[in-house]
Amino acid sequence: MKIEHQQVGSVAVMTVKGALIEDDAMRFAVDVKKQAQGANARLVLDLHEVPYVDSTALEGLLDVADVLDQRSARLRLASLPSTVREVLQLTGLSQRFEFFEKVEDAVRSFL
């Protein structure tokens, strides 16, 4: 798993590459939560190269959503593969996030 950080104006974009399972899911959860707790509450996760997420990754996403909720912000997820979106829907977690087809649309949603 690899995470690339990019700043697009005032929005932090994190591009995740690889399956989010086991140790990688834990590293992902820590890294994303740290970003959400920083000075900038504008966060987009680009998940187009994430074929699968496990329960640890889902817990990490929920932790980040909670941190951002406390800051009156909402986590934006962009370019989700159908398998990841289906997992979020089947677990009833999809209402906790905003979904976008493209990263650019998610970034623009902050304007």
MOPAC internal coordinates of N, CA, C and O (Angstrom, degrees):
PM7 1SCF
backbone

  N    0.0000 0     0.00 0     0.00 0    0    0    0
  C    1.4391 1     0.00 0     0.00 0    1    0    0
  C    1.5218 1   108.87 1     0.00 0    2    1    0
  O    1.2310 1   121.19 1   -39.57 1    3    2    1
  N    1.3076 1   115.32 1   140.43 1    3    2    1
  C    1.4534 1   122.06 1   179.75 1    5    3    2
  C    1.5270 1   108.42 1  -135.09 1    6    5    3
  O    1.2310 1   120.41 1   -39.90 1    7    6    5
  N    1.3251 1   116.83 1   140.10 1    7    6    5
  C    1.4620 1   121.72 1   177.01 1    9    7    6
  C    1.5157 1   108.27 1  -123.31 1   10    9    7
  O    1.2310 1   121.04 1   -55.03 1   11   10    9
  N    1.3257 1   115.61 1   124.97 1   11   10    9
  C    1.4606 1   121.68 1   175.93 1   13   11   10
  C    1.5239 1   108.75 1  -106.64 1   14   13   11
  O    1.2310 1   120.92 1   -45.38 1   15   14   13
  N    1.3195 1   115.85 1   134.62 1   15   14   13
  C    1.4639 1   122.37 1   179.33 1   17   15   14
  C    1.5206 1   109.01 1  -104.87 1   18   17   15
  O    1.2310 1   121.40 1   -43.10 1   19   18   17
  N    1.3229 1   114.93 1   136.90 1   19   18   17
  C    1.4577 1   120.26 1   177.86 1   21   19   18
  C    1.5268 1   108.03 1  -144.24 1   22   21   19
  O    1.2310 1   120.67 1   -39.34 1   23   22   21
  N    1.3091 1   116.32 1   140.66 1   23   22   21
  C    1.4523 1   121.33 1   175.70 1   25   23   22
  C    1.5229 1   108.10 1  -104.73 1   26   25   23
  O    1.2310 1   120.39 1   -58.16 1   27   26   25
  N    1.3179 1   116.86 1   121.84 1   27   26   25
  C    1.4576 1   122.54 1   177.98 1   29   27   26
  C    1.5238 1   106.57 1  -116.10 1   30   29   27
  O    1.2310 1   120.97 1   -83.04 1   31   30   29
  N    1.3124 1   115.75 1    96.96 1   31   30   29
  C    1.4612 1   119.89 1  -173.35 1   33   31   30
  C    1.5172 1   108.45 1    63.13 1   34   33   31
  O    1.2310 1   120.74 1    56.99 1   35   34   33
  N    1.3321 1   116.19 1  -123.01 1   35   34   33
  C    1.4613 1   120.30 1  -179.94 1   37   35   34
  C    1.5336 1   112.64 1   -97.20 1   38   37   35
  O    1.2310 1   120.41 1  -166.83 1   39   38   37
  N    1.3268 1   116.83 1    13.17 1   39   38   37
  C    1.4665 1   121.45 1  -175.99 1   41   39   38
  C    1.5269 1   110.01 1  -111.74 1   42   41   39
  O    1.2310 1   120.90 1   -48.32 1   43   42   41
  N    1.3282 1   115.89 1   131.68 1   43   42   41
  C    1.4635 1   121.79 1   174.90 1   45   43   42
  C    1.5308 1   107.87 1   -89.11 1   46   45   43
  O    1.2310 1   121.10 1   -53.63 1   47   46   45
  N    1.3246 1   115.49 1   126.37 1   47   46   45
  C    1.4648 1   121.26 1   177.81 1   49   47   46
  C    1.5186 1   107.55 1  -115.19 1   50   49   47
  O    1.2310 1   121.30 1   -55.65 1   51   50   49
  N    1.3202 1   115.12 1   124.35 1   51   50   49
  C    1.4640 1   120.80 1   176.97 1   53   51   50
  C    1.5212 1   107.72 1  -113.39 1   54   53   51
  O    1.2310 1   120.73 1   -60.65 1   55   54   53
  N    1.3313 1   116.22 1   119.35 1   55   54   53
  C    1.4616 1   122.04 1   178.28 1   57   55   54
  C    1.5149 1   107.88 1  -100.20 1   58   57   55
  O    1.2310 1   121.04 1   -57.93 1   59   58   57
  N    1.3141 1   115.61 1   122.07 1   59   58   57
  C    1.4605 1   121.63 1  -177.00 1   61   59   58
  C    1.5209 1   108.17 1  -105.92 1   62   61   59
  O    1.2310 1   121.02 1   -45.47 1   63   62   61
  N    1.3340 1   115.65 1   134.53 1   63   62   61
  C    1.4639 1   120.52 1  -179.29 1   65   63   62
  C    1.5224 1   108.94 1  -128.01 1   66   65   63
  O    1.2310 1   120.69 1   -58.87 1   67   66   65
  N    1.3244 1   116.28 1   121.13 1   67   66   65
  C    1.4585 1   121.78 1   178.98 1   69   67   66
  C    1.5081 1   112.32 1   112.44 1   70   69   67
  O    1.2310 1   121.09 1   -17.49 1   71   70   69
  N    1.3221 1   115.52 1   162.51 1   71   70   69
  C    1.4610 1   121.69 1   179.41 1   73   71   70
  C    1.5248 1   110.38 1   -66.06 1   74   73   71
  O    1.2310 1   120.84 1   -39.34 1   75   74   73
  N    1.3182 1   115.99 1   140.66 1   75   74   73
  C    1.4608 1   121.47 1   178.74 1   77   75   74
  C    1.5207 1   108.47 1  -100.21 1   78   77   75
  O    1.2310 1   121.66 1   -95.84 1   79   78   77
  N    1.3190 1   114.43 1    84.16 1   79   78   77
  C    1.4642 1   121.12 1  -179.59 1   81   79   78
  C    1.5268 1   109.39 1  -134.82 1   82   81   79
  O    1.2310 1   121.25 1   -28.49 1   83   82   81
  N    1.3138 1   115.22 1   151.51 1   83   82   81
  C    1.4587 1   124.89 1   174.35 1   85   83   82
  C    1.5278 1   112.13 1    51.05 1   86   85   83
  O    1.2310 1   119.98 1    53.75 1   87   86   85
  N    1.3295 1   117.65 1  -126.25 1   87   86   85
  C    1.4706 1   121.05 1  -175.29 1   89   87   86
  C    1.5242 1   112.28 1   -62.40 1   90   89   87
  O    1.2310 1   120.53 1   143.23 1   91   90   89
  N    1.3283 1   116.59 1   -36.77 1   91   90   89
  C    1.4653 1   119.54 1   178.07 1   93   91   90
  C    1.5217 1   110.97 1   -62.93 1   94   93   91
  O    1.2310 1   120.37 1   141.62 1   95   94   93
  N    1.3110 1   116.90 1   -38.38 1   95   94   93
  C    1.4669 1   120.90 1   178.92 1   97   95   94
  C    1.5243 1   110.50 1   -65.22 1   98   97   95
  O    1.2310 1   120.40 1   142.19 1   99   98   97
  N    1.3303 1   116.84 1   -37.81 1   99   98   97
  C    1.4749 1   120.37 1   177.63 1  101   99   98
  C    1.5235 1   110.94 1   -66.45 1  102  101   99
  O    1.2310 1   120.47 1   135.24 1  103  102  101
  N    1.3394 1   116.71 1   -44.76 1  103  102  101
  C    1.4703 1   120.35 1   177.52 1  105  103  102
  C    1.5196 1   110.71 1   -61.17 1  106  105  103
  O    1.2310 1   120.76 1   136.59 1  107  106  105
  N    1.3248 1   116.15 1   -43.41 1  107  106  105
  C    1.4586 1   122.02 1   177.15 1  109  107  106
  C    1.5261 1   110.23 1   -56.97 1  110  109  107
  O    1.2310 1   120.32 1   130.45 1  111  110  109
  N    1.3284 1   117.00 1   -49.55 1  111  110  109
  C    1.4633 1   121.49 1  -177.26 1  113  111  110
  C    1.5243 1   111.44 1   -59.36 1  114  113  111
  O    1.2310 1   120.54 1   136.86 1  115  114  113
  N    1.3205 1   116.57 1   -43.14 1  115  114  113
  C    1.4674 1   121.03 1  -179.95 1  117  115  114
  C    1.5236 1   110.47 1   -66.48 1  118  117  115
  O    1.2310 1   120.21 1   134.45 1  119  118  117
  N    1.3186 1   117.20 1   -45.55 1  119  118  117
  C    1.4639 1   122.04 1  -176.98 1  121  119  118
  C    1.5319 1   111.44 1   -64.02 1  122  121  119
  O    1.2310 1   120.57 1   134.47 1  123  122  121
  N    1.3100 1   116.52 1   -45.53 1  123  122  121
  C    1.4701 1   120.03 1  -178.08 1  125  123  122
  C    1.5235 1   110.76 1   -69.80 1  126  125  123
  O    1.2310 1   120.18 1   141.03 1  127  126  125
  N    1.3225 1   117.27 1   -38.97 1  127  126  125
  C    1.4669 1   119.63 1   178.92 1  129  127  126
  C    1.5248 1   110.42 1   -64.73 1  130  129  127
  O    1.2310 1   120.58 1   140.39 1  131  130  129
  N    1.3307 1   116.49 1   -39.61 1  131  130  129
  C    1.4680 1   120.19 1   177.51 1  133  131  130
  C    1.5266 1   110.63 1   -60.92 1  134  133  131
  O    1.2310 1   120.66 1   138.18 1  135  134  133
  N    1.3097 1   116.34 1   -41.82 1  135  134  133
  C    1.4684 1   120.74 1   178.01 1  137  135  134
  C    1.5317 1   110.47 1   -62.91 1  138  137  135
  O    1.2310 1   120.48 1   137.15 1  139  138  137
  N    1.3259 1   116.68 1   -42.85 1  139  138  137
  C    1.4704 1   121.14 1  -178.55 1  141  139  138
  C    1.5235 1   112.01 1   -67.15 1  142  141  139
  O    1.2310 1   120.05 1   151.19 1  143  142  141
  N    1.3156 1   117.50 1   -28.81 1  143  142  141
  C    1.4579 1   121.14 1  -179.66 1  145  143  142
  C    1.5270 1   112.73 1   -84.24 1  146  145  143
  O    1.2310 1   120.30 1   173.39 1  147  146  145
  N    1.3243 1   117.04 1    -6.61 1  147  146  145
  C    1.4596 1   121.44 1   179.76 1  149  147  146
  C    1.5148 1   111.93 1   -71.82 1  150  149  147
  O    1.2310 1   121.27 1     7.82 1  151  150  149
  N    1.3101 1   115.17 1  -172.18 1  151  150  149
  C    1.4618 1   121.24 1  -176.70 1  153  151  150
  C    1.5234 1   112.44 1   -66.91 1  154  153  151
  O    1.2310 1   120.10 1   152.96 1  155  154  153
  N    1.3323 1   117.42 1   -27.04 1  155  154  153
  C    1.4546 1   121.38 1  -175.49 1  157  155  154
  C    1.5303 1   110.59 1  -102.58 1  158  157  155
  O    1.2310 1   120.41 1   -62.63 1  159  158  157
  N    1.3275 1   116.83 1   117.37 1  159  158  157
  C    1.4685 1   121.28 1  -179.79 1  161  159  158
  C    1.5259 1   112.05 1   -92.25 1  162  161  159
  O    1.2310 1   120.06 1  -173.93 1  163  162  161
  N    1.3216 1   117.49 1     6.07 1  163  162  161
  C    1.4614 1   121.37 1   179.60 1  165  163  162
  C    1.5220 1   108.64 1   -94.28 1  166  165  163
  O    1.2310 1   120.97 1   -75.63 1  167  166  165
  N    1.3421 1   115.74 1   104.37 1  167  166  165
  C    1.4515 1   120.62 1  -171.85 1  169  167  166
  C    1.5215 1   111.28 1  -132.79 1  170  169  167
  O    1.2310 1   121.36 1   -49.49 1  171  170  169
  N    1.3362 1   115.00 1   130.51 1  171  170  169
  C    1.4668 1   122.71 1   175.22 1  173  171  170
  C    1.5200 1   107.63 1  -121.63 1  174  173  171
  O    1.2310 1   120.72 1   -48.80 1  175  174  173
  N    1.3237 1   116.23 1   131.20 1  175  174  173
  C    1.4617 1   121.09 1   173.06 1  177  175  174
  C    1.5211 1   108.45 1  -104.81 1  178  177  175
  O    1.2310 1   120.89 1   -58.92 1  179  178  177
  N    1.3154 1   115.91 1   121.08 1  179  178  177
  C    1.4676 1   122.53 1   175.61 1  181  179  178
  C    1.5274 1   106.68 1   -93.51 1  182  181  179
  O    1.2310 1   120.32 1   -69.64 1  183  182  181
  N    1.3135 1   116.99 1   110.36 1  183  182  181
  C    1.4662 1   121.69 1  -173.69 1  185  183  182
  C    1.5190 1   112.95 1  -111.29 1  186  185  183
  O    1.2310 1   119.54 1  -158.76 1  187  186  185
  N    1.3214 1   118.49 1    21.24 1  187  186  185
  C    1.4659 1   120.56 1  -173.86 1  189  187  186
  C    1.5234 1   113.90 1   -63.40 1  190  189  187
  O    1.2310 1   120.00 1   159.84 1  191  190  189
  N    1.3397 1   117.61 1   -20.16 1  191  190  189
  C    1.4624 1   120.50 1   179.44 1  193  191  190
  C    1.5321 1   112.12 1  -110.50 1  194  193  191
  O    1.2310 1   120.64 1  -151.99 1  195  194  193
  N    1.3282 1   116.39 1    28.01 1  195  194  193
  C    1.4604 1   121.56 1   177.79 1  197  195  194
  C    1.5286 1   107.83 1  -111.02 1  198  197  195
  O    1.2310 1   120.27 1   -76.14 1  199  198  197
  N    1.3380 1   117.09 1   103.86 1  199  198  197
  C    1.4558 1   119.22 1  -176.64 1  201  199  198
  C    1.5300 1   114.29 1   -78.29 1  202  201  199
  O    1.2310 1   120.68 1   158.58 1  203  202  201
  N    1.3484 1   116.30 1   -21.42 1  203  202  201
  C    1.4636 1   119.15 1  -173.91 1  205  203  202
  C    1.5210 1   110.21 1  -157.28 1  206  205  203
  O    1.2310 1   120.41 1   -33.56 1  207  206  205
  N    1.3269 1   116.82 1   146.44 1  207  206  205
  C    1.4602 1   122.75 1   173.79 1  209  207  206
  C    1.5227 1   108.87 1  -128.49 1  210  209  207
  O    1.2310 1   120.76 1   -36.49 1  211  210  209
  N    1.3277 1   116.16 1   143.51 1  211  210  209
  C    1.4602 1   119.25 1   176.29 1  213  211  210
  C    1.5304 1   109.52 1  -104.80 1  214  213  211
  O    1.2310 1   120.52 1     3.81 1  215  214  213
  N    1.3223 1   116.61 1  -176.19 1  215  214  213
  C    1.4657 1   120.83 1  -175.50 1  217  215  214
  C    1.5272 1   111.84 1   -64.11 1  218  217  215
  O    1.2310 1   119.50 1   148.17 1  219  218  217
  N    1.3142 1   118.55 1   -31.83 1  219  218  217
  C    1.4700 1   121.04 1   177.49 1  221  219  218
  C    1.5258 1   110.55 1   -64.23 1  222  221  219
  O    1.2310 1   120.54 1   137.72 1  223  222  221
  N    1.3213 1   116.56 1   -42.28 1  223  222  221
  C    1.4703 1   120.65 1   177.48 1  225  223  222
  C    1.5283 1   110.54 1   -64.89 1  226  225  223
  O    1.2310 1   120.20 1   139.45 1  227  226  225
  N    1.3297 1   117.23 1   -40.55 1  227  226  225
  C    1.4702 1   120.34 1   178.20 1  229  227  226
  C    1.5222 1   110.80 1   -62.85 1  230  229  227
  O    1.2310 1   120.23 1   137.90 1  231  230  229
  N    1.3330 1   117.16 1   -42.10 1  231  230  229
  C    1.4609 1   120.53 1   177.04 1  233  231  230
  C    1.5248 1   110.54 1   -62.02 1  234  233  231
  O    1.2310 1   120.53 1   140.36 1  235  234  233
  N    1.3309 1   116.59 1   -39.64 1  235  234  233
  C    1.4601 1   120.60 1   177.70 1  237  235  234
  C    1.5203 1   111.85 1   -62.27 1  238  237  235
  O    1.2310 1   120.61 1   137.07 1  239  238  237
  N    1.3304 1   116.44 1   -42.93 1  239  238  237
  C    1.4612 1   120.13 1   177.62 1  241  239  238
  C    1.5288 1   110.96 1   -62.37 1  242  241  239
  O    1.2310 1   120.56 1   139.09 1  243  242  241
  N    1.3194 1   116.54 1   -40.91 1  243  242  241
  C    1.4678 1   120.04 1   178.73 1  245  243  242
  C    1.5225 1   111.32 1   -65.98 1  246  245  243
  O    1.2310 1   120.15 1   139.98 1  247  246  245
  N    1.3277 1   117.32 1   -40.02 1  247  246  245
  C    1.4696 1   120.43 1   176.89 1  249  247  246
  C    1.5173 1   110.81 1   -59.71 1  250  249  247
  O    1.2310 1   120.68 1   136.12 1  251  250  249
  N    1.3241 1   116.31 1   -43.88 1  251  250  249
  C    1.4675 1   120.48 1   179.48 1  253  251  250
  C    1.5314 1   110.16 1   -65.38 1  254  253  251
  O    1.2310 1   120.60 1   137.55 1  255  254  253
  N    1.3197 1   116.45 1   -42.45 1  255  254  253
  C    1.4702 1   120.18 1   177.67 1  257  255  254
  C    1.5296 1   110.42 1   -59.29 1  258  257  255
  O    1.2310 1   120.02 1   139.38 1  259  258  257
  N    1.3316 1   117.56 1   -40.62 1  259  258  257
  C    1.4663 1   121.15 1   178.55 1  261  259  258
  C    1.5200 1   111.34 1   -64.83 1  262  261  259
  O    1.2310 1   120.32 1   135.90 1  263  262  261
  N    1.3427 1   116.99 1   -44.10 1  263  262  261
  C    1.4658 1   120.90 1   178.70 1  265  263  262
  C    1.5258 1   110.03 1   -59.94 1  266  265  263
  O    1.2310 1   120.53 1   134.12 1  267  266  265
  N    1.3212 1   116.60 1   -45.88 1  267  266  265
  C    1.4648 1   120.04 1  -179.09 1  269  267  266
  C    1.5291 1   111.83 1   -69.71 1  270  269  267
  O    1.2310 1   119.75 1   144.57 1  271  270  269
  N    1.3345 1   118.08 1   -35.43 1  271  270  269
  C    1.4694 1   120.96 1   175.82 1  273  271  270
  C    1.5252 1   110.78 1   -57.91 1  274  273  271
  O    1.2310 1   120.62 1   139.38 1  275  274  273
  N    1.3164 1   116.43 1   -40.62 1  275  274  273
  C    1.4623 1   121.14 1   179.53 1  277  275  274
  C    1.5268 1   111.09 1   -65.53 1  278  277  275
  O    1.2310 1   120.78 1   159.25 1  279  278  277
  N    1.3120 1   116.11 1   -20.75 1  279  278  277
  C    1.4633 1   121.25 1  -179.70 1  281  279  278
  C    1.5291 1   111.27 1  -104.20 1  282  281  279
  O    1.2310 1   120.81 1  -164.32 1  283  282  281
  N    1.3377 1   116.06 1    15.68 1  283  282  281
  C    1.4691 1   122.82 1  -179.20 1  285  283  282
  C    1.5203 1   112.42 1    58.03 1  286  285  283
  O    1.2310 1   120.81 1  -141.39 1  287  286  285
  N    1.3209 1   116.05 1    38.61 1  287  286  285
  C    1.4643 1   122.11 1   178.33 1  289  287  286
  C    1.5271 1   107.83 1  -128.72 1  290  289  287
  O    1.2310 1   121.17 1   -11.31 1  291  290  289
  N    1.3187 1   115.36 1   168.69 1  291  290  289
  C    1.4610 1   120.14 1  -179.77 1  293  291  290
  C    1.5221 1   109.28 1  -136.78 1  294  293  291
  O    1.2310 1   120.91 1   -42.12 1  295  294  293
  N    1.3230 1   115.86 1   137.88 1  295  294  293
  C    1.4564 1   121.56 1  -179.47 1  297  295  294
  C    1.5212 1   110.01 1   -71.33 1  298  297  295
  O    1.2310 1   121.19 1   -48.98 1  299  298  297
  N    1.3279 1   115.33 1   131.02 1  299  298  297
  C    1.4616 1   121.36 1   176.71 1  301  299  298
  C    1.5239 1   109.17 1  -103.90 1  302  301  299
  O    1.2310 1   120.58 1   -50.65 1  303  302  301
  N    1.3182 1   116.50 1   129.35 1  303  302  301
  C    1.4617 1   122.98 1   176.86 1  305  303  302
  C    1.5113 1   108.26 1  -111.70 1  306  305  303
  O    1.2310 1   120.69 1   -50.46 1  307  306  305
  N    1.3225 1   116.28 1   129.54 1  307  306  305
  C    1.4642 1   120.31 1  -175.87 1  309  307  306
  C    1.5255 1   110.88 1  -122.42 1  310  309  307
  O    1.2310 1   121.69 1   -33.00 1  311  310  309
  N    1.3218 1   114.36 1   147.00 1  311  310  309
  C    1.4666 1   123.18 1   171.97 1  313  311  310
  C    1.5271 1   112.85 1    56.73 1  314  313  311
  O    1.2310 1   120.73 1  -134.53 1  315  314  313
  N    1.3260 1   116.22 1    45.47 1  315  314  313
  C    1.4617 1   119.69 1  -179.44 1  317  315  314
  C    1.5223 1   111.74 1   -73.23 1  318  317  315
  O    1.2310 1   120.46 1   -45.36 1  319  318  317
  N    1.3355 1   116.72 1   134.64 1  319  318  317
  C    1.4652 1   119.15 1   170.26 1  321  319  318
  C    1.5360 1   108.75 1   -65.93 1  322  321  319
  O    1.2310 1   120.67 1   -25.74 1  323  322  321
  N    1.3017 1   116.33 1   154.26 1  323  322  321
  C    1.4631 1   120.13 1  -176.60 1  325  323  322
  C    1.5239 1   112.17 1   -59.98 1  326  325  323
  O    1.2310 1   119.79 1   146.81 1  327  326  325
  N    1.3303 1   118.01 1   -33.19 1  327  326  325
  C    1.4650 1   119.93 1  -179.52 1  329  327  326
  C    1.5279 1   111.90 1   -65.74 1  330  329  327
  O    1.2310 1   120.27 1   139.19 1  331  330  329
  N    1.3218 1   117.08 1   -40.81 1  331  330  329
  C    1.4605 1   120.83 1  -179.83 1  333  331  330
  C    1.5215 1   110.07 1   -70.01 1  334  333  331
  O    1.2310 1   120.51 1   137.29 1  335  334  333
  N    1.3029 1   116.64 1   -42.71 1  335  334  333
  C    1.4763 1   119.64 1   178.44 1  337  335  334
  C    1.5256 1   110.65 1   -62.16 1  338  337  335
  O    1.2310 1   120.56 1   140.38 1  339  338  337
  N    1.3230 1   116.53 1   -39.62 1  339  338  337
  C    1.4619 1   120.93 1   179.24 1  341  339  338
  C    1.5254 1   111.15 1   -64.05 1  342  341  339
  O    1.2310 1   120.08 1   139.43 1  343  342  341
  N    1.3279 1   117.44 1   -40.57 1  343  342  341
  C    1.4713 1   120.50 1   177.18 1  345  343  342
  C    1.5243 1   110.08 1   -60.44 1  346  345  343
  O    1.2310 1   120.09 1   136.09 1  347  346  345
  N    1.3228 1   117.44 1   -43.91 1  347  346  345
  C    1.4641 1   121.18 1   179.26 1  349  347  346
  C    1.5244 1   111.36 1   -63.91 1  350  349  347
  O    1.2310 1   120.31 1   141.32 1  351  350  349
  N    1.3189 1   117.00 1   -38.68 1  351  350  349
  C    1.4584 1   120.30 1   179.17 1  353  351  350
  C    1.5239 1   111.76 1   -70.52 1  354  353  351
  O    1.2310 1   120.27 1   136.02 1  355  354  353
  N    1.3308 1   117.09 1   -43.98 1  355  354  353
  C    1.4641 1   121.01 1  -178.42 1  357  355  354
  C    1.5238 1   112.31 1   -66.02 1  358  357  355
  O    1.2310 1   120.19 1   149.29 1  359  358  357
  N    1.3152 1   117.25 1   -30.71 1  359  358  357
  C    1.4615 1   120.97 1   179.35 1  361  359  358
  C    1.5286 1   112.39 1   -86.96 1  362  361  359
  O    1.2310 1   120.32 1   176.16 1  363  362  361
  N    1.3229 1   116.98 1    -3.84 1  363  362  361
  C    1.4538 1   120.71 1   179.63 1  365  363  362
  C    1.5204 1   113.70 1    76.65 1  366  365  363
  O    1.2310 1   119.92 1  -163.76 1  367  366  365
  N    1.3273 1   117.77 1    16.24 1  367  366  365
  C    1.4549 1   121.40 1  -176.82 1  369  367  366
  C    1.5225 1   114.05 1   -94.67 1  370  369  367
  O    1.2310 1   120.17 1   171.30 1  371  370  369
  N    1.3044 1   117.28 1    -8.70 1  371  370  369
  C    1.4642 1   120.27 1  -172.32 1  373  371  370
  C    1.5326 1   113.04 1   -62.20 1  374  373  371
  O    1.2310 1   119.54 1   152.53 1  375  374  373
  N    1.3207 1   118.48 1   -27.47 1  375  374  373
  C    1.4643 1   120.41 1  -179.22 1  377  375  374
  C    1.5243 1   112.80 1   -70.97 1  378  377  375
  O    1.2310 1   119.66 1   169.03 1  379  378  377
  N    1.3244 1   118.26 1   -10.97 1  379  378  377
  C    1.4615 1   121.82 1  -179.68 1  381  379  378
  C    1.5280 1   113.40 1   -82.41 1  382  381  379
  O    1.2310 1   120.48 1   171.52 1  383  382  381
  N    1.3213 1   116.70 1    -8.48 1  383  382  381
  C    1.4565 1   121.21 1  -173.54 1  385  383  382
  C    1.5217 1   111.10 1  -130.01 1  386  385  383
  O    1.2310 1   121.29 1   -18.01 1  387  386  385
  N    1.3419 1   115.15 1   161.99 1  387  386  385
  C    1.4601 1   120.96 1   170.26 1  389  387  386
  C    1.5178 1   106.94 1  -104.86 1  390  389  387
  O    1.2310 1   120.24 1   -44.15 1  391  390  389
  N    1.3353 1   117.15 1   135.85 1  391  390  389
  C    1.4523 1   122.56 1  -176.89 1  393  391  390
  C    1.5199 1   110.85 1  -111.41 1  394  393  391
  O    1.2310 1   121.32 1   -38.12 1  395  394  393
  N    1.3330 1   115.08 1   141.88 1  395  394  393
  C    1.4584 1   121.76 1   178.64 1  397  395  394
  C    1.5155 1   109.03 1  -138.67 1  398  397  395
  O    1.2310 1   120.98 1   -35.41 1  399  398  397
  N    1.3216 1   115.73 1   144.59 1  399  398  397
  C    1.4625 1   120.72 1   178.88 1  401  399  398
  C    1.5261 1   111.29 1   -70.85 1  402  401  399
  O    1.2310 1   120.45 1   144.78 1  403  402  401
  N    1.3358 1   116.74 1   -35.22 1  403  402  401
  C    1.4581 1   121.56 1  -176.49 1  405  403  402
  C    1.5232 1   110.31 1  -126.72 1  406  405  403
  O    1.2310 1   121.02 1   -31.64 1  407  406  405
  N    1.3192 1   115.65 1   148.36 1  407  406  405
  C    1.4598 1   121.52 1   177.41 1  409  407  406
  C    1.5210 1   110.01 1   -59.69 1  410  409  407
  O    1.2310 1   120.68 1   138.61 1  411  410  409
  N    1.3238 1   116.31 1   -41.39 1  411  410  409
  C    1.4665 1   120.65 1  -178.51 1  413  411  410
  C    1.5288 1   111.30 1   -58.53 1  414  413  411
  O    1.2310 1   120.55 1   140.38 1  415  414  413
  N    1.3311 1   116.56 1   -39.62 1  415  414  413
  C    1.4704 1   120.24 1   179.18 1  417  415  414
  C    1.5287 1   110.73 1   -66.81 1  418  417  415
  O    1.2310 1   120.69 1   141.08 1  419  418  417
  N    1.3251 1   116.28 1   -38.92 1  419  418  417
  C    1.4675 1   119.84 1   178.17 1  421  419  418
  C    1.5168 1   111.08 1   -65.25 1  422  421  419
  O    1.2310 1   120.17 1   137.95 1  423  422  421
  N    1.3224 1   117.29 1   -42.05 1  423  422  421
  C    1.4706 1   121.22 1   178.52 1  425  423  422
  C    1.5244 1   109.54 1   -63.53 1  426  425  423
  O    1.2310 1   120.30 1   134.68 1  427  426  425
  N    1.3284 1   117.03 1   -45.32 1  427  426  425
  C    1.4730 1   120.83 1  -179.83 1  429  427  426
  C    1.5182 1   112.92 1   -62.78 1  430  429  427
  O    1.2310 1   120.37 1   154.14 1  431  430  429
  N    1.3453 1   116.89 1   -25.86 1  431  430  429
  C    1.4625 1   119.69 1  -177.71 1  433  431  430
  C    1.5318 1   112.02 1   -65.06 1  434  433  431
  O    1.2310 1   120.02 1   163.50 1  435  434  433
  N    1.3156 1   117.58 1   -16.50 1  435  434  433
  C    1.4557 1   121.25 1   178.01 1  437  435  434
  C    1.5291 1   112.67 1   -81.32 1  438  437  435
  O    1.2310 1   120.12 1   166.82 1  439  438  437
  N    1.3205 1   117.37 1   -13.18 1  439  438  437
  C    1.4668 1   120.46 1  -177.60 1  441  439  438
  C    1.5032 1   112.56 1   -80.85 1  442  441  439
  O    1.2310 1   120.10 1   180.00 1  443  442  441

